[in-house]
C-alpha cells in the first residue's frame, strides 16, 4: 500500500508477511539483532519491555551490550582486513561523543577499539574506565590549556590540533613538562559527504581544522618545536554516510598534501575520521561496513600508488555505527489525539512521557525515527501518527511520521529504535525534566549503567533554594 497524501514520500503503510497492513513488525536493519516479540511483547537482550518499565520506569534508554560489542568487532575486523591486504595497519577509535560511559568504554576497548574524545570530561571518563592513554585520541576546536596539559600529562596517544593557537599552547606545555606529544593536524578537504557535494571551496567556512593550503605551514611549525611530533593528517568529511564515495574524493586531496609533506619527514598515520551511517527507518540502506572499508582503503592505496609513495597506516573514528542500532528508547503513551490535517488525512498525535529532552535530534536536524508498540501487538489497521513529546514546544517531535496501530492508547509502551547514538549525549533538563537512566541488557539481564536523575537532584543544584533554606533556619 502507498502512503497517504501529505506524508513523506519514503513512508509506506507497513505490511505483514501475508501482504496485509500490519504495524507490528520489526525491521531488522533498524532494531538490535536481539529484538523480538515474545507473546506479542517486545524483548531486547532477552528482557521484556514491561519488565524494564516496572524496574526502571520511563522514559528509558536501553542499550544492548551484545550489539555494541558485535558492531565494534565487525568494524575492527573490516578495516583490519582491508588494510591488511595492502600491507599496512589500522586503528579504529570509538568516537565517544556518540555515547560515553565507563561501561561502554570497557566494552569497546575489550573488543580492541581505541577511544576518541573531544573534551576534558570525555577524557576523564575514558581514563576512569581504564582506557590505555596511548590508545586515546583527543579532538576539539577549543581545547583549554588545562585540558591540553591534562592530556599531555596522561600520555594520550594523539592530540588532533585544530588551530595555530593550539600549536603554540602545546609548545608551551611540552616545554614546561619536558614531554613529547604526538599530534595530528586536522584539515578540511572540501568534501562534504552528506550531500555528496565535492566542490573544493564549498565547505571552507566552518570552525574545524586547517585548509589544505595552510596545512604545510602548520606542519612546518609543529616540526620545528621540540617535544611535538607530527604523525599525520586528519580529515572528517561528515556524518550519517552510507557509502565510500565521499571518502574516495577526499582521499585524493588528502594524499596529495601527505605526499608533499613526506619530503620533510616520515608520516606514519592518516586518520580519515568516521561518520558511517545507520538505518533509522526501514528505507535507509547503508552499505555494509566491509564494503565501505574496502572502498576507502582501496582509494587511499590507489592515490599513494599513483604518486609512488608508501601507504601510511590508517585510522578511523566510528561512533554512531558502533552504538546507534544497539539503543532503544522506551516511552509510555500519555494522550492520543486525532488531528484533521486535510479533507482526506487525519493524523494521530501520540504524546509520550519524554521528548526533545531525551532525543534532541529531530528538533536539531529534522532527523527521522521509527516507532512500534512495545507492550502488545494489535490487529488494528495502521494509522498515520506523529509521536510527540511532553515539552512546551511545537517542535518537540520524537517521530515525525510513522504508521502505528490505530488503537494506540494511553498506557501503551512505545519503543523508538536506533537511539543509541547522540540521544543520551545531547540530553537536557529542558522544562526541568530529569534525564532518564541508561540500562544495559544482555542475556536476559538488565542493569543500570548510568543513573537517572530526579527532580530532587535538579533542586540540589539550585543555589537560591539552598540560600533560602539557610535563611529560614
MOVENGI-V322011 format. One record per residue. RES is the residue in three letters. SS is DSSP state (helix for helix, strand for strand, loop for the rest). PHI is phi in whole degrees, 0 to 359 (* if undefined). NEAR is the number of other C-alpha atoms within 12 Angstrom. Layout:
res->{RES | RES}
ss->{SS | SS}
phi->{PHI | PHI}
near->{NEAR | NEAR}
//
This chain:
res->{UNK | UNK | UNK | UNK | UNK | UNK | UNK | UNK | UNK | UNK | UNK | UNK | UNK | UNK | UNK | UNK | UNK | UNK | UNK | UNK | UNK | UNK | UNK | UNK | UNK | UNK | UNK | UNK | UNK | UNK | UNK | UNK | UNK | UNK | UNK | UNK | UNK | UNK | UNK | UNK | UNK | UNK | UNK | UNK | UNK | UNK | UNK | UNK | UNK | UNK | UNK | UNK | UNK | UNK | UNK | UNK | UNK | UNK | UNK | UNK | UNK | UNK | UNK | UNK | UNK | UNK | UNK | UNK | UNK | UNK | UNK | UNK | UNK | UNK | UNK | UNK | UNK | UNK | UNK | UNK | UNK | UNK | UNK | UNK | UNK | UNK | UNK | UNK | UNK | UNK | UNK | UNK | UNK | UNK | UNK | UNK | UNK | UNK | UNK | UNK | UNK | UNK | UNK | UNK | UNK | UNK | UNK | UNK | UNK | UNK | UNK | UNK | UNK | UNK | UNK | UNK | UNK | UNK | UNK | UNK | UNK | UNK | UNK | UNK | UNK | UNK | UNK | UNK | UNK | UNK | UNK | UNK | UNK | UNK | UNK | UNK | UNK | UNK | UNK | UNK | UNK | UNK | UNK | UNK | UNK | UNK | UNK | UNK | UNK | UNK | UNK | UNK | UNK | UNK | UNK | UNK | UNK | UNK | UNK | UNK | UNK | UNK | UNK | UNK | UNK | UNK | UNK | UNK | UNK | UNK | UNK | UNK | UNK | UNK | UNK | UNK | UNK | UNK | UNK | UNK | UNK | UNK | UNK | UNK | UNK | UNK | UNK | UNK | UNK | UNK | UNK | UNK | UNK | UNK | UNK | UNK | UNK | UNK | UNK | UNK | UNK | UNK | UNK | UNK | UNK | UNK | UNK | UNK | UNK | UNK | UNK | UNK | UNK | UNK | UNK | UNK | UNK | UNK | UNK | UNK | UNK | UNK | UNK | UNK | UNK | UNK | UNK | UNK | UNK | UNK | UNK | UNK | UNK | UNK | UNK | UNK | UNK | UNK | UNK | UNK | UNK | UNK | UNK | UNK | UNK | UNK | UNK | UNK | UNK | UNK | UNK | UNK | UNK | UNK | UNK | UNK | UNK | UNK | UNK | UNK | UNK | UNK | UNK | UNK | UNK | UNK | UNK | UNK | UNK | UNK | UNK | UNK | UNK | UNK | UNK | UNK | UNK | UNK | UNK | UNK | UNK | UNK | UNK | UNK | UNK | UNK | UNK | UNK | UNK | UNK | UNK | UNK | UNK | UNK | UNK | UNK | UNK | UNK | UNK | UNK | UNK | UNK | UNK | UNK | UNK | UNK | UNK | UNK | UNK | UNK | UNK | UNK | UNK | UNK | UNK | UNK | UNK | UNK | UNK | UNK | UNK | UNK | UNK | UNK | UNK | UNK | UNK | UNK | UNK | UNK | UNK | UNK | UNK | UNK | UNK | UNK | UNK | UNK | UNK | UNK | UNK | UNK | UNK | UNK | UNK | UNK | UNK | UNK | UNK | UNK | UNK | UNK | UNK | UNK | UNK | UNK | UNK | UNK | UNK | UNK | UNK | UNK | UNK | UNK | UNK | UNK | UNK | UNK | UNK | UNK | UNK | UNK | UNK | UNK | UNK | UNK | UNK | UNK | UNK | UNK | UNK | UNK | UNK | UNK | UNK | UNK | UNK | UNK | UNK | UNK | UNK | UNK | UNK | UNK | UNK | UNK | UNK | UNK | UNK | UNK | UNK | UNK | UNK | UNK | UNK | UNK | UNK | UNK | UNK | UNK | UNK | UNK | UNK | UNK | UNK | UNK | UNK | UNK | UNK | UNK | UNK | UNK | UNK | UNK | UNK | UNK | UNK | UNK | UNK | UNK | UNK | UNK | UNK | UNK | UNK | UNK | UNK | UNK | UNK | UNK | UNK | UNK | UNK | UNK | UNK | UNK | UNK | UNK | UNK | UNK | UNK | UNK | UNK | UNK | UNK | UNK | UNK | UNK | UNK | UNK | UNK | UNK | UNK | UNK | UNK | UNK | UNK | UNK | UNK | UNK | UNK | UNK | UNK}
ss->{loop | loop | loop | loop | loop | loop | loop | loop | loop | loop | loop | loop | loop | loop | strand | loop | loop | loop | loop | loop | strand | loop | loop | loop | loop | loop | loop | loop | loop | loop | loop | loop | loop | loop | loop | strand | strand | strand | loop | loop | strand | strand | strand | strand | loop | loop | strand | strand | helix | helix | helix | helix | helix | helix | helix | helix | loop | loop | loop | strand | strand | strand | strand | strand | helix | helix | helix | helix | helix | helix | helix | helix | helix | helix | helix | helix | helix | helix | helix | helix | helix | helix | helix | helix | loop | loop | loop | loop | loop | strand | strand | strand | strand | strand | strand | helix | helix | helix | loop | loop | loop | helix | helix | helix | helix | helix | helix | helix | helix | helix | loop | loop | loop | strand | strand | strand | strand | loop | loop | helix | helix | helix | helix | helix | helix | helix | helix | helix | loop | loop | loop | loop | helix | helix | helix | strand | strand | strand | loop | loop | loop | loop | loop | loop | helix | helix | helix | helix | helix | helix | helix | helix | helix | helix | loop | loop | loop | strand | strand | strand | strand | loop | loop | helix | helix | helix | helix | helix | helix | helix | helix | helix | helix | helix | helix | helix | helix | loop | loop | loop | strand | strand | strand | strand | strand | strand | strand | strand | loop | loop | loop | strand | loop | loop | loop | loop | strand | loop | loop | loop | loop | loop | loop | loop | loop | loop | loop | loop | loop | strand | strand | helix | helix | helix | helix | helix | helix | helix | helix | helix | helix | helix | helix | loop | loop | loop | loop | strand | strand | strand | strand | strand | strand | strand | loop | loop | loop | loop | loop | loop | strand | loop | loop | loop | helix | helix | helix | helix | helix | helix | helix | helix | helix | helix | helix | helix | helix | helix | helix | helix | helix | helix | helix | helix | loop | loop | loop | loop | strand | strand | strand | loop | loop | loop | loop | strand | loop | loop | loop | loop | loop | loop | loop | loop | loop | loop | loop | loop | helix | helix | helix | helix | helix | helix | helix | helix | helix | helix | helix | helix | helix | helix | helix | helix | helix | helix | helix | loop | loop | loop | loop | loop | strand | strand | strand | strand | loop | loop | loop | helix | helix | helix | helix | loop | loop | loop | strand | strand | strand | strand | strand | strand | strand | strand | strand | strand | strand | strand | strand | strand | strand | strand | loop | loop | strand | strand | strand | strand | strand | strand | strand | strand | loop | loop | loop | loop | loop | loop | loop | loop | helix | helix | helix | helix | helix | loop | loop | loop | loop | loop | loop | strand | strand | loop | loop | loop | loop | loop | loop | loop | loop | strand | strand | strand | strand | strand | strand | strand | loop | loop | loop | loop | loop | loop | loop | loop | strand | strand | strand | strand | strand | strand | strand | strand | strand | loop | loop | loop | loop | loop | loop | loop | strand | strand | strand | strand | strand | loop | loop | loop | loop | loop | loop | loop | loop | loop | loop | loop | loop | helix | helix | helix | loop | loop | loop | loop | loop | strand | strand | strand | strand | strand | loop | loop | strand | strand | strand | strand | strand | strand | loop | loop | loop | loop | helix | helix | helix | helix | helix | helix | loop | loop | helix | helix | helix | helix | helix | helix | helix | helix | helix | helix | loop}
phi->{* | 269 | 288 | 285 | 302 | 71 | 265 | 302 | 298 | 277 | 276 | 238 | 294 | 291 | 235 | 274 | 302 | 271 | 83 | 270 | 306 | 202 | 258 | 250 | 292 | 245 | 291 | 297 | 289 | 258 | 263 | 302 | 301 | 279 | 291 | 203 | 257 | 239 | 54 | 88 | 261 | 290 | 237 | 230 | 63 | 81 | 243 | 282 | 299 | 293 | 296 | 297 | 296 | 297 | 277 | 237 | 78 | 225 | 298 | 211 | 276 | 244 | 235 | 276 | 300 | 299 | 294 | 301 | 298 | 296 | 293 | 297 | 296 | 297 | 295 | 298 | 299 | 297 | 284 | 295 | 295 | 293 | 286 | 301 | 292 | 249 | 75 | 237 | 254 | 224 | 229 | 253 | 264 | 277 | 284 | 297 | 299 | 296 | 192 | 227 | 208 | 296 | 295 | 296 | 300 | 297 | 301 | 288 | 289 | 295 | 270 | 102 | 273 | 274 | 230 | 253 | 236 | 222 | 200 | 297 | 296 | 297 | 299 | 294 | 297 | 299 | 292 | 296 | 280 | 94 | 299 | 291 | 306 | 294 | 254 | 242 | 250 | 239 | 260 | 131 | 269 | 214 | 290 | 284 | 302 | 295 | 295 | 296 | 295 | 298 | 296 | 294 | 298 | 288 | 85 | 299 | 291 | 203 | 247 | 269 | 279 | 239 | 201 | 301 | 298 | 294 | 300 | 290 | 299 | 293 | 301 | 293 | 292 | 293 | 292 | 293 | 269 | 63 | 255 | 240 | 230 | 292 | 221 | 248 | 252 | 280 | 234 | 255 | 275 | 84 | 253 | 235 | 287 | 298 | 248 | 53 | 264 | 258 | 292 | 295 | 257 | 286 | 230 | 280 | 273 | 208 | 279 | 270 | 72 | 255 | 291 | 298 | 292 | 273 | 300 | 302 | 293 | 295 | 294 | 300 | 294 | 299 | 292 | 270 | 262 | 297 | 103 | 257 | 238 | 281 | 246 | 163 | 267 | 232 | 214 | 235 | 257 | 149 | 216 | 54 | 267 | 262 | 207 | 260 | 297 | 297 | 296 | 298 | 293 | 296 | 300 | 297 | 287 | 290 | 296 | 301 | 290 | 306 | 298 | 294 | 289 | 298 | 297 | 248 | 154 | 293 | 227 | 282 | 227 | 228 | 256 | 260 | 73 | 217 | 90 | 294 | 271 | 228 | 273 | 261 | 228 | 293 | 266 | 291 | 220 | 292 | 296 | 303 | 299 | 297 | 291 | 298 | 300 | 299 | 295 | 294 | 296 | 297 | 296 | 296 | 301 | 295 | 296 | 292 | 296 | 300 | 266 | 67 | 242 | 291 | 283 | 283 | 295 | 245 | 229 | 220 | 224 | 285 | 230 | 307 | 294 | 272 | 249 | 302 | 289 | 283 | 258 | 225 | 254 | 260 | 230 | 253 | 287 | 257 | 224 | 230 | 222 | 285 | 236 | 283 | 269 | 205 | 301 | 243 | 216 | 242 | 247 | 277 | 266 | 255 | 268 | 243 | 273 | 233 | 145 | 293 | 285 | 251 | 213 | 275 | 297 | 300 | 288 | 284 | 239 | 69 | 293 | 263 | 226 | 249 | 205 | 215 | 299 | 254 | 269 | 193 | 255 | 221 | 266 | 292 | 296 | 299 | 236 | 294 | 226 | 233 | 271 | 236 | 267 | 260 | 274 | 276 | 212 | 292 | 274 | 280 | 243 | 267 | 229 | 293 | 212 | 202 | 260 | 241 | 305 | 295 | 260 | 307 | 216 | 307 | 95 | 296 | 269 | 242 | 244 | 247 | 275 | 60 | 251 | 287 | 247 | 70 | 276 | 300 | 298 | 261 | 298 | 223 | 254 | 305 | 60 | 57 | 264 | 296 | 284 | 289 | 284 | 247 | 243 | 267 | 239 | 192 | 51 | 81 | 246 | 228 | 212 | 285 | 248 | 222 | 293 | 282 | 261 | 239 | 299 | 298 | 299 | 291 | 295 | 296 | 271 | 277 | 295 | 296 | 294 | 297 | 295 | 294 | 294 | 294 | 292 | 271 | 289}
near->{15 | 17 | 22 | 26 | 19 | 20 | 25 | 19 | 13 | 19 | 26 | 27 | 32 | 34 | 24 | 19 | 12 | 9 | 12 | 17 | 26 | 28 | 36 | 39 | 38 | 36 | 29 | 23 | 28 | 38 | 42 | 43 | 30 | 33 | 42 | 28 | 26 | 19 | 14 | 22 | 30 | 39 | 38 | 44 | 34 | 29 | 32 | 34 | 46 | 31 | 26 | 41 | 32 | 18 | 19 | 28 | 30 | 38 | 43 | 48 | 49 | 54 | 52 | 47 | 43 | 32 | 37 | 44 | 32 | 27 | 37 | 41 | 29 | 27 | 41 | 38 | 25 | 28 | 40 | 30 | 26 | 31 | 32 | 24 | 18 | 25 | 18 | 25 | 26 | 35 | 39 | 43 | 47 | 51 | 47 | 46 | 39 | 40 | 41 | 43 | 38 | 25 | 31 | 45 | 45 | 30 | 35 | 43 | 34 | 23 | 29 | 28 | 42 | 41 | 52 | 49 | 42 | 35 | 30 | 28 | 24 | 32 | 42 | 30 | 28 | 43 | 33 | 20 | 24 | 25 | 39 | 26 | 30 | 26 | 33 | 42 | 48 | 50 | 43 | 29 | 27 | 25 | 29 | 21 | 22 | 17 | 30 | 39 | 31 | 28 | 43 | 38 | 22 | 30 | 28 | 36 | 32 | 40 | 48 | 47 | 44 | 37 | 33 | 27 | 21 | 34 | 41 | 24 | 27 | 42 | 33 | 24 | 29 | 30 | 19 | 16 | 21 | 17 | 25 | 30 | 40 | 38 | 44 | 42 | 52 | 43 | 44 | 40 | 45 | 35 | 35 | 31 | 33 | 23 | 19 | 26 | 21 | 27 | 19 | 23 | 17 | 18 | 28 | 23 | 14 | 17 | 16 | 28 | 36 | 36 | 34 | 34 | 24 | 22 | 34 | 29 | 22 | 33 | 39 | 23 | 24 | 36 | 28 | 18 | 26 | 24 | 25 | 35 | 34 | 41 | 34 | 41 | 50 | 45 | 46 | 41 | 42 | 33 | 30 | 34 | 33 | 31 | 31 | 37 | 31 | 38 | 45 | 32 | 31 | 39 | 42 | 33 | 32 | 42 | 42 | 29 | 35 | 42 | 32 | 26 | 29 | 28 | 15 | 17 | 19 | 22 | 33 | 28 | 34 | 44 | 45 | 49 | 40 | 43 | 38 | 46 | 35 | 42 | 35 | 38 | 35 | 27 | 21 | 23 | 21 | 25 | 23 | 25 | 35 | 27 | 23 | 33 | 40 | 31 | 28 | 37 | 43 | 32 | 31 | 42 | 32 | 24 | 29 | 29 | 19 | 16 | 19 | 15 | 24 | 25 | 35 | 35 | 32 | 41 | 44 | 43 | 44 | 47 | 43 | 39 | 50 | 51 | 50 | 46 | 46 | 48 | 46 | 51 | 52 | 48 | 44 | 39 | 34 | 25 | 23 | 28 | 24 | 23 | 18 | 15 | 18 | 13 | 11 | 13 | 18 | 21 | 31 | 31 | 37 | 47 | 35 | 42 | 38 | 45 | 48 | 40 | 38 | 47 | 49 | 34 | 32 | 31 | 27 | 19 | 17 | 18 | 25 | 35 | 42 | 43 | 46 | 50 | 47 | 44 | 34 | 32 | 30 | 27 | 22 | 20 | 22 | 33 | 35 | 41 | 39 | 37 | 46 | 44 | 38 | 31 | 27 | 17 | 16 | 18 | 25 | 33 | 39 | 48 | 44 | 36 | 35 | 41 | 43 | 44 | 34 | 30 | 28 | 42 | 27 | 21 | 24 | 34 | 38 | 44 | 48 | 50 | 48 | 49 | 50 | 47 | 46 | 35 | 44 | 41 | 31 | 26 | 32 | 25 | 26 | 23 | 20 | 22 | 28 | 27 | 35 | 37 | 32 | 41 | 41 | 39 | 34 | 28 | 19 | 21 | 23 | 29 | 26 | 26 | 27 | 25 | 21 | 27 | 26 | 18 | 17 | 14 | 16 | 20 | 17 | 15 | 15 | 15 | 12 | 12 | 15 | 14 | 13 | 11 | 12 | 10 | 9 | 8 | 7}
//
